[in-house]
Amino acid sequence: MRTSAADPRHHTRVPGYVRGARGTVVEAQGEHPLPDDRARGLPAAPQPVYTVRFPARELFGEGDHEVTVDVWERHLHHAGEEDPR
């Protein structure tokens, strides 16, 4: 999977260091309202949240460890697809 590379002007739960990075979904965390929408006062229907594992080298250019981040489905797409955002 790849995270969205979008850099919105409003609040987002996608940390800057994982935007546009490739990772592997390792666990589903259930469905939760998207904080991005709630912070702007928009309706926030629950959607799937996944724990995604990223090689540190993919994020920071070095490191042999892995980093996990919980990412809402709206901010994920298949690595071979164009970023819909």
C-alpha positions as CSV (number, residue, x, y, z in Angstrom):
1,M,0.0,0.0,0.0
2,R,1.0,3.6,-0.4
3,T,-0.2,6.5,1.7
4,S,-1.6,9.6,0.2
5,A,1.1,12.2,-0.6
6,A,-1.5,15.1,-0.3
7,D,-0.5,17.9,2.1
8,P,-3.8,19.5,3.0
9,R,-4.1,22.9,4.6
10,H,-6.4,21.4,7.2
11,H,-5.8,18.9,10.0
12,T,-4.8,15.4,8.9
13,R,-4.0,12.3,10.8
14,V,-1.3,11.3,8.2
15,P,2.1,12.2,9.6
16,G,4.2,14.1,7.1
17,Y,7.0,11.5,7.3
18,V,4.7,8.7,5.9
19,R,3.0,10.8,3.1
20,G,3.6,9.0,-0.2
21,A,5.5,6.1,1.4
22,R,5.0,2.4,0.7
23,G,4.1,0.2,3.5
24,T,2.4,-3.1,4.4
25,V,-0.9,-3.4,6.2
26,V,-0.3,-5.6,9.2
27,E,-3.6,-5.3,11.2
28,A,-7.1,-3.9,10.9
29,Q,-8.1,-1.7,13.8
30,G,-11.9,-1.5,13.2
31,E,-13.9,1.4,11.9
32,H,-13.5,4.9,13.4
33,P,-14.7,8.4,12.4
34,L,-12.1,10.3,10.3
35,P,-10.5,13.0,12.6
36,D,-9.7,15.1,9.5
37,D,-13.4,15.7,8.9
38,R,-14.4,16.0,12.6
39,A,-11.8,18.7,13.1
40,R,-13.4,20.7,10.3
41,G,-17.0,20.2,11.7
42,L,-17.9,17.8,8.8
43,P,-19.9,14.6,9.1
44,A,-17.4,11.8,9.8
45,A,-18.8,8.4,9.0
46,P,-16.7,5.6,10.5
47,Q,-14.2,4.0,8.1
48,P,-11.6,1.3,8.4
49,V,-8.3,2.0,10.1
50,Y,-5.2,-0.1,9.5
51,T,-1.9,-0.4,11.1
52,V,0.7,0.0,8.4
53,R,4.3,-1.1,8.7
54,F,7.0,1.0,6.9
55,P,10.7,0.2,6.6
56,A,12.6,3.1,8.3
57,R,14.8,3.3,5.1
58,E,11.6,4.2,3.1
59,L,10.7,7.0,5.5
60,F,14.1,8.4,6.5
61,G,16.6,7.1,4.0
62,E,18.4,5.0,6.6
63,G,17.7,2.6,9.5
64,D,17.2,-1.1,9.7
65,H,14.1,-1.0,11.9
66,E,10.4,-0.6,11.0
67,V,7.8,2.0,11.9
68,T,4.1,1.3,12.4
69,V,1.4,4.0,11.9
70,D,-2.4,3.7,12.1
71,V,-3.8,5.1,8.8
72,W,-7.4,5.6,7.8
73,E,-8.5,3.8,4.6
74,R,-9.2,7.2,3.0
75,H,-5.5,7.9,3.0
76,L,-4.4,4.6,1.5
77,H,-4.2,3.3,-2.1
78,H,-2.5,0.4,-3.8
79,A,1.1,1.1,-4.5
80,G,0.7,0.6,-8.3
81,E,-2.2,3.0,-8.5
82,E,-2.2,6.8,-8.8
83,D,-2.9,8.8,-5.7
84,P,-6.6,9.7,-5.8
85,R,-6.0,12.8,-3.6
